Each structure stands twice: as C-alpha cells, then as structure tokens.
C-alpha cells in the first residue's frame, strides 16, 4: 500500500472511532436519526444536535487535513461531510 492509501484508511478508522462514542451520531450515522431514536425534544435536542455537529465538524476537518485538501476543496468537503453526518 502507498502512503495515500494508508492515510485514507487512517482517516476512515478515525471517523468510525469517533462515531462510536456516546453522544455522537451512531446507528445509521446521522445526528438527526440518533436524536429521533432517543426521542429528544426541545432544549435537549438542540444541545445534542449542536454537540453532534461540533463533533462531526472536528472529524471532517481532520479527514480533510489527512486528504491534504485546502481552500475551496477543503471547505466543500467539510461542508458536505458535516451535512451528511448531521442530517444524512
């Protein structure tokens, strides 16, 4: 395997490790689905969604860095990655 493949695999492993943490999206991989499964509403749902989005943004940013993205490519990748993690 070359370094690019190893780096990509490391990023995927890190993403799965973070998604397996309590309080972070799991099951089907979206924050919204997890909030619905937990039957959260009101302030509890808002708080959960904000934390879940922050956690997703951190993972996506790390993944973008591992892929050596910068500028518009990094912004686009991170935005889509967070959107997918939050709402599916």
C-alpha positions as CSV (number, residue, x, y, z in Angstrom):
1,X,0.0,0.0,0.0
2,X,1.2,3.5,-0.7
3,X,1.1,6.4,1.9
4,X,-2.0,7.9,0.3
5,X,-4.0,4.7,0.8
6,X,-2.7,4.3,4.4
7,X,-3.6,7.9,5.2
8,X,-7.1,7.4,3.8
9,X,-7.6,4.2,5.8
10,X,-6.4,6.0,8.9
11,X,-9.0,8.8,8.3
12,X,-11.8,6.3,7.9
13,X,-10.8,4.4,11.0
14,X,-10.7,7.7,13.0
15,X,-14.2,8.6,11.7
16,X,-15.6,5.2,12.8
17,X,-13.9,5.5,16.2
18,X,-15.5,8.9,16.8
19,X,-18.9,7.9,15.5
20,X,-18.8,5.0,18.0
21,X,-18.5,7.4,21.0
22,X,-21.6,8.0,23.2
23,X,-23.2,11.3,22.3
24,X,-22.0,11.2,18.7
25,X,-24.1,10.0,15.8
26,X,-24.2,6.3,15.6
27,X,-26.5,3.5,14.4
28,X,-27.3,4.8,10.9
29,X,-24.6,7.6,11.2
30,X,-26.7,10.7,11.4
31,X,-27.2,13.1,14.3
32,X,-30.9,13.7,13.4
33,X,-31.7,9.9,13.4
34,X,-30.0,9.4,16.7
35,X,-31.9,12.3,18.3
36,X,-35.1,10.8,17.0
37,X,-34.2,7.4,18.3
38,X,-33.5,8.9,21.7
39,X,-36.8,10.8,21.5
40,X,-35.1,14.1,22.2
41,X,-37.1,17.3,22.0
42,X,-36.7,21.0,22.9
43,X,-33.5,22.1,24.6
44,X,-32.2,18.5,25.0
45,X,-32.5,18.0,21.2
46,X,-30.9,21.4,20.5
47,X,-28.0,20.7,22.8
48,X,-27.5,17.2,21.4
49,X,-27.6,18.5,17.8
50,X,-25.0,21.2,18.5
51,X,-22.6,18.8,20.2
52,X,-23.1,16.2,17.4
53,X,-22.5,18.8,14.7
54,X,-19.3,20.1,16.5
55,X,-18.0,16.5,16.8
56,X,-18.8,15.9,13.2
57,X,-17.0,19.1,12.1
58,X,-13.9,18.1,14.0
59,X,-13.8,14.6,12.4
60,X,-14.5,16.1,8.9
61,X,-11.8,18.7,9.4
62,X,-9.3,16.0,10.4
63,X,-10.3,13.9,7.4
64,X,-9.8,16.9,5.1
65,X,-6.4,17.5,6.5
66,X,-5.5,13.8,6.1
67,X,-6.5,14.1,2.5
68,X,-4.3,17.2,2.2
69,X,-7.2,19.4,1.0
70,X,-7.1,23.1,1.1
71,X,-9.0,26.2,0.0
72,X,-12.3,25.6,-1.7
73,X,-11.8,21.9,-1.9
74,X,-11.4,21.6,1.9
75,X,-14.4,23.9,2.5
76,X,-16.6,22.0,0.1
77,X,-15.5,18.6,1.5
78,X,-16.0,19.7,5.1
79,X,-19.4,21.3,4.5
80,X,-20.7,18.1,2.8
81,X,-19.2,15.8,5.3
82,X,-20.8,17.7,8.2
83,X,-24.2,17.9,6.4
84,X,-24.1,14.2,5.8
85,X,-23.3,13.4,9.4
86,X,-25.9,15.7,10.8
87,X,-28.9,15.1,8.6
88,X,-28.0,12.1,6.4
